[in-house]
Amino acid sequence: MSETVVDLVPTSQSASPAEFASYRVSIDLGDRSYGIEIGAGLLGLLQEGLELPSGTSALVVTNDTVGPLYGAQVVEALRKRYPVVHTVQLPDGEEFKGWETLQRIFDALLTHGCDRKAVLFALGGGVIGDMTGFAAATYMRGVPFVQIPTTLLAQVDSSVGGKTAINHPLGKNMVGAFYQPRLVVCDLATLDTLSPREMSAGLAEVLKYGPIADMEFMQWLESSIDALRSRDRAALAHAVRRSCEIKAWVVSQDEREGGLRAILNFGHTFGHAIEAGMGYGVWLHGEGVGAGMVMAAELSRRLGLVDGAFVQRLITLIERAGLPIRGPVLDATDNAGRYLELMRIDKKSEAGEIRFVLIDGPGKAIVRAAPDQLVRDVIDACCA
């Protein structure tokens, strides 16, 4: 069994989380480098103060939840920067992350006569960001785009790193491209309109960074989880910043997930199986990741990589974040078999061998396979 072992990500040198401030995190990818702006009230700076790509027109892609909240403000700001600004409003939900919805973006671009100097703006959560990025990567073989993530999950994970995709009925994010944005704008004020369930789902993507890369951050999360759930602005700023710092470092080392970047999928192999098995949208992505991290941690324990005390510590933190700690039953006859079937389609699988992101001691990650029977035992133990 081949394996990839990952050492600790460098410790943050950024300011103390005790005080709220605006931050900029940079992703170093040579001529594709870009910045992640983090702060409150950044939507107002779109008309000036933020470095946006030049273009002949702009298309704002949003959904019918976010559009009524922030669409007019963003369009008005962009009209100060672009000769013409168009919008397309898509249905909201993971279940709409497919070809039919993607075509609506292309329809808007072509209907408005947008050329290769058009700039796309993704205003919404991870679904909008992924689809807009994929559209930008493929329209006229590539046009620039800007991420404006409005959910915690998107701000700390999906908007950063250039992964763009749509879902296939057999697997999540199976059709897509690596395509970097020109800028990511994380306006923390947009998190005020999230539901408690969406907030918890976003926290799953924050919590993953501790056990795989930064135990100091995990300790901070344990003391700050209540402040994060109550949307304390200073706590959120630090959580988004540190998450983006870790992801930026990993992506700069391995942009196209040749090895190291796979550690960012901690909990995702099980989580994606949950999403596909339940039907997209039934469980939120972060909910699947929450239960998936529990399974991955338990598999790590059974492989002798981490002790039971650490697994329980992580489970407690996941539960305090308002996330499920037990997976659903996908098949009453052979639940573990159904999980395995879905996980073999995972992008980390090699020649049908499922590769898991596991905890190789607190703050370290390893990517490796595990015997099917052991994985079955973990699923049986960790599902409702």
Secondary structure by P-SEA (a helix, b strand, c coil): ccccccccccccccccccbbbbbbbbbcccccbbbbbbccccccccccccccccccbbbbbbcaaaaaccaaaaaaaacccccbbbbbbbbbccccccaaaaaaaaaaaaaacccccbbbbbcccaaaaaaaaaaaacccccccccccccccccccccccccccccccccccccccccccccbbbbcccccccccaaaaaaaaaaaaaaaccccaaaaaaaaacaaaaaaccaaaaaaaaaaaaaaaaaaaaacccccccccccccaaaaaaaaaaaaccccccaaaaaaaaaaaaaaaaaaaccccaaaaaaaaaaaaaacccccccccccccaaaaaaaaaaacccccccbbbbbccccccbbbbbcccaaaaaaaaaaccc
